[in-house]
Amino acid sequence: MTKEEFNEMKSFGDIFNKALELAREGDKEKTSEFRELYISYILENADDVATREMAEKRMSDNFGYYAGYYGDSVRKMMQKYYGAVHPVFGNCYDVTPKEAYECGYHHKKLNRD
């Protein structure tokens, strides 16, 4: 995929779906190339991201959060190929609804400012 093709994607859903498609193919080279395109995209377009390390964290958080809606197999695949980790739960997905609420509540409170 070229940078121009990547930039034609209209939403984060498009980006995630392509990343997931490549991960399902199991091709490390393709997922690595896509990962680099997404990191470059973040660096060029996110005003609050100044370093590659910050861009990698943003990618991990974005993919990790979105993968959580798909279930354990997708989460593990996105972690394997993209290093994706949920921004609140990390690698722990067997939380109860009450624990999830508490984590989200405290996370928001800590990151409010």
PASEBA-1860 file (N, C-alpha, C; in nm, 3 decimals):
! residues 113
1> MTKEEFNE> 0.084/-0.117/0.000/0.000/0.000/0.000/0.089/0.124/0.000 ~ 0.053/0.219/-0.081/0.129/0.344/-0.088/0.074/0.443/0.014 ~ 0.152/0.546/0.040/0.108/0.653/0.130/-0.018/0.720/0.076 ~ -0.024/0.737/-0.055/-0.141/0.799/-0.117/-0.265/0.713/-0.097 ~ -0.251/0.582/-0.113/-0.364/0.491/-0.090/-0.408/0.496/0.056 ~ -0.311/0.500/0.146/-0.343/0.509/0.288/-0.422/0.636/0.316 ~ -0.376/0.747/0.261/-0.439/0.876/0.287/-0.579/0.888/0.226 ~ -0.615/0.797/0.136/-0.749/0.797/0.077/-0.853/0.735/0.171
9> MKSFGDIF> -0.807/0.668/0.275/-0.902/0.611/0.371/-0.975/0.724/0.440 ~ -1.105/0.709/0.455/-1.190/0.819/0.501/-1.210/0.824/0.653 ~ -1.190/0.713/0.721/-1.220/0.710/0.865/-1.124/0.616/0.938 ~ -1.127/0.626/1.071/-1.047/0.532/1.149/-1.099/0.390/1.128 ~ -1.228/0.374/1.108/-1.284/0.242/1.079/-1.219/0.180/0.956 ~ -1.198/0.263/0.852/-1.129/0.214/0.732/-0.987/0.169/0.764 ~ -0.918/0.248/0.846/-0.780/0.216/0.884/-0.777/0.086/0.964 ~ -0.864/0.075/1.064/-0.866/-0.044/1.148/-0.902/-0.167/1.066
17> NKALELAR> -1.002/-0.155/0.981/-1.044/-0.271/0.901/-0.933/-0.319/0.809 ~ -0.857/-0.227/0.750/-0.745/-0.267/0.665/-0.636/-0.333/0.750 ~ -0.607/-0.276/0.867/-0.507/-0.334/0.956/-0.548/-0.476/0.997 ~ -0.676/-0.493/1.027/-0.727/-0.625/1.066/-0.720/-0.723/0.949 ~ -0.754/-0.677/0.832/-0.747/-0.762/0.712/-0.604/-0.813/0.691 ~ -0.507/-0.724/0.705/-0.367/-0.763/0.687/-0.322/-0.858/0.797 ~ -0.367/-0.834/0.920/-0.332/-0.922/1.032/-0.390/-1.062/1.009 ~ -0.511/-1.068/0.958/-0.573/-1.199/0.930/-0.498/-1.276/0.823
25> EGDKEKTS> -0.436/-1.203/0.730/-0.354/-1.268/0.628/-0.227/-1.326/0.689 ~ -0.184/-1.271/0.803/-0.066/-1.324/0.872/0.066/-1.286/0.810 ~ 0.068/-1.182/0.729/0.190/-1.139/0.660/0.258/-1.028/0.741 ~ 0.365/-1.065/0.812/0.437/-0.969/0.898/0.491/-0.850/0.819 ~ 0.536/-0.875/0.697/0.591/-0.766/0.616/0.483/-0.662/0.583 ~ 0.366/-0.709/0.543/0.256/-0.618/0.509/0.206/-0.543/0.633 ~ 0.194/-0.613/0.746/0.147/-0.545/0.866/0.250/-0.444/0.915 ~ 0.377/-0.476/0.900/0.483/-0.383/0.938/0.480/-0.257/0.851
33> EFRELYIS> 0.460/-0.275/0.721/0.450/-0.160/0.630/0.329/-0.074/0.665 ~ 0.217/-0.139/0.693/0.095/-0.065/0.727/0.113/0.009/0.859 ~ 0.177/-0.056/0.954/0.205/0.007/1.084/0.286/0.135/1.064 ~ 0.388/0.129/0.979/0.471/0.247/0.952/0.391/0.358/0.884 ~ 0.301/0.321/0.793/0.216/0.421/0.728/0.126/0.490/0.829 ~ 0.070/0.413/0.920/-0.020/0.471/1.020/0.058/0.560/1.117 ~ 0.175/0.519/1.159/0.257/0.601/1.248/0.293/0.732/1.178 ~ 0.332/0.725/1.052/0.364/0.847/0.976/0.243/0.938/0.965
41> YILENADD> 0.127/0.877/0.940/0.003/0.954/0.930/-0.025/1.028/1.061 ~ -0.009/0.959/1.173/-0.031/1.021/1.304/0.066/1.137/1.325 ~ 0.193/1.115/1.296/0.294/1.219/1.313/0.264/1.343/1.229 ~ 0.212/1.322/1.110/0.184/1.433/1.020/0.053/1.503/1.050 ~ -0.041/1.436/1.114/-0.176/1.492/1.127/-0.224/1.520/1.268 ~ -0.162/1.464/1.368/-0.207/1.485/1.506/-0.123/1.596/1.570 ~ -0.186/1.708/1.595/-0.114/1.823/1.651/-0.055/1.798/1.788 ~ -0.112/1.705/1.863/-0.064/1.678/1.998/0.038/1.565/2.004
49> VATREMAE> 0.085/1.519/1.889/0.185/1.411/1.883/0.312/1.468/1.821 ~ 0.419/1.470/1.901/0.543/1.534/1.856/0.656/1.437/1.826 ~ 0.647/1.313/1.876/0.756/1.218/1.859/0.705/1.085/1.806 ~ 0.796/1.007/1.754/0.759/0.873/1.706/0.705/0.789/1.821 ~ 0.766/0.799/1.937/0.720/0.724/2.053/0.574/0.757/2.086 ~ 0.539/0.884/2.079/0.401/0.925/2.103/0.307/0.871/1.995 ~ 0.354/0.869/1.871/0.273/0.817/1.760/0.252/0.667/1.776 ~ 0.355/0.595/1.818/0.342/0.451/1.841/0.241/0.423/1.953
57> KRMSDNFG> 0.247/0.504/2.057/0.152/0.490/2.169/0.010/0.517/2.122 ~ -0.007/0.621/2.041/-0.141/0.654/1.988/-0.195/0.539/1.904 ~ -0.109/0.484/1.819/-0.150/0.370/1.735/-0.191/0.252/1.823 ~ -0.110/0.220/1.921/-0.138/0.109/2.011/-0.271/0.131/2.084 ~ -0.291/0.251/2.136/-0.415/0.284/2.207/-0.535/0.274/2.114 ~ -0.524/0.332/1.995/-0.637/0.332/1.901/-0.674/0.189/1.860 ~ -0.574/0.112/1.816/-0.602/-0.025/1.774/-0.647/-0.110/1.892 ~ -0.585/-0.091/2.008/-0.621/-0.169/2.127/-0.763/-0.141/2.173
65> YYAGYYGD> -0.803/-0.015/2.171/-0.939/0.022/2.211/-1.040/-0.039/2.115 ~ -1.018/-0.019/1.987/-1.112/-0.067/1.885/-1.120/-0.220/1.885 ~ -1.006/-0.286/1.904/-1.003/-0.434/1.903/-1.085/-0.491/2.018 ~ -1.096/-0.416/2.126/-1.174/-0.461/2.241/-1.319/-0.487/2.208 ~ -1.372/-0.421/2.107/-1.510/-0.442/2.066/-1.528/-0.570/1.986 ~ -1.419/-0.627/1.938/-1.426/-0.744/1.851/-1.409/-0.876/1.925 ~ -1.350/-0.874/2.042/-1.330/-0.998/2.116/-1.184/-1.038/2.124 ~ -1.164/-1.146/2.197/-1.030/-1.189/2.235/-0.941/-1.226/2.116
73> SVRKMMQK> -0.994/-1.295/2.017/-0.909/-1.339/1.906/-0.857/-1.219/1.825 ~ -0.942/-1.121/1.802/-0.899/-1.001/1.729/-0.801/-0.920/1.814 ~ -0.830/-0.908/1.942/-0.740/-0.836/2.033/-0.600/-0.896/2.029 ~ -0.592/-1.028/2.038/-0.462/-1.095/2.037/-0.391/-1.078/1.903 ~ -0.466/-1.083/1.795/-0.408/-1.065/1.662/-0.352/-0.923/1.645 ~ -0.429/-0.824/1.691/-0.384/-0.684/1.677/-0.264/-0.658/1.769 ~ -0.259/-0.725/1.881/-0.143/-0.712/1.969/-0.020/-0.777/1.904 ~ -0.038/-0.893/1.845/0.072/-0.965/1.783/0.133/-0.886/1.667
81> YYGAVHPV> 0.049/-0.833/1.581/0.099/-0.769/1.459/0.125/-0.619/1.472 ~ 0.057/-0.553/1.566/0.071/-0.407/1.576/0.112/-0.359/1.715 ~ 0.125/-0.450/1.809/0.159/-0.409/1.945/0.045/-0.336/2.014 ~ -0.077/-0.360/1.969/-0.194/-0.288/2.021/-0.229/-0.334/2.162 ~ -0.249/-0.236/2.250/-0.287/-0.262/2.388/-0.396/-0.162/2.425 ~ -0.501/-0.210/2.491/-0.611/-0.122/2.530/-0.558/-0.011/2.622 ~ -0.597/0.115/2.600/-0.543/0.227/2.679/-0.586/0.227/2.825 ~ -0.693/0.160/2.860/-0.739/0.157/3.000/-0.714/0.021/3.063
89> FGNCYDVT> -0.749/-0.087/2.994/-0.741/-0.221/3.050/-0.610/-0.292/3.023 ~ -0.526/-0.236/2.939/-0.402/-0.304/2.903/-0.434/-0.436/2.834 ~ -0.375/-0.543/2.881/-0.401/-0.676/2.824/-0.507/-0.754/2.900 ~ -0.570/-0.691/2.996/-0.672/-0.757/3.079/-0.810/-0.727/3.022 ~ -0.871/-0.829/2.965/-1.004/-0.811/2.906/-1.112/-0.889/2.979 ~ -1.075/-0.958/3.086/-1.177/-1.035/3.158/-1.226/-0.956/3.279 ~ -1.262/-0.830/3.255/-1.313/-0.744/3.363/-1.465/-0.749/3.365 ~ -1.520/-0.731/3.482/-1.666/-0.726/3.495/-1.714/-0.587/3.451
97> PKEAYECG> -1.842/-0.574/3.422/-1.894/-0.441/3.387/-1.867/-0.337/3.497 ~ -1.878/-0.378/3.622/-1.850/-0.284/3.733/-1.703/-0.242/3.732 ~ -1.613/-0.337/3.712/-1.469/-0.304/3.706/-1.440/-0.213/3.587 ~ -1.503/-0.240/3.474/-1.483/-0.157/3.356/-1.528/-0.014/3.382 ~ -1.644/0.001/3.445/-1.695/0.134/3.478/-1.597/0.207/3.570 ~ -1.553/0.139/3.674/-1.461/0.200/3.770/-1.330/0.242/3.703 ~ -1.276/0.156/3.618/-1.152/0.189/3.546/-1.172/0.311/3.457 ~ -1.281/0.311/3.383/-1.310/0.424/3.295/-1.331/0.552/3.373
105> YHHKKLNR> -1.402/0.544/3.482/-1.430/0.661/3.565/-1.300/0.720/3.620 ~ -1.215/0.636/3.676/-1.089/0.683/3.733/-0.992/0.730/3.624 ~ -0.993/0.663/3.510/-0.906/0.704/3.398/-0.945/0.844/3.351 ~ -1.074/0.869/3.336/-1.120/1.000/3.292/-1.085/1.105/3.397 ~ -1.106/1.074/3.522/-1.077/1.168/3.630/-0.928/1.203/3.634 ~ -0.842/1.104/3.616/-0.698/1.126/3.618/-0.650/1.206/3.496 ~ -0.718/1.190/3.383/-0.673/1.254/3.258/-0.759/1.373/3.217 ~ -0.833/1.427/3.310/-0.924/1.537/3.279/-0.850/1.662/3.234
113> D> -0.739/1.695/3.296/-0.667/1.819/3.262/-0.563/1.796/3.162
END
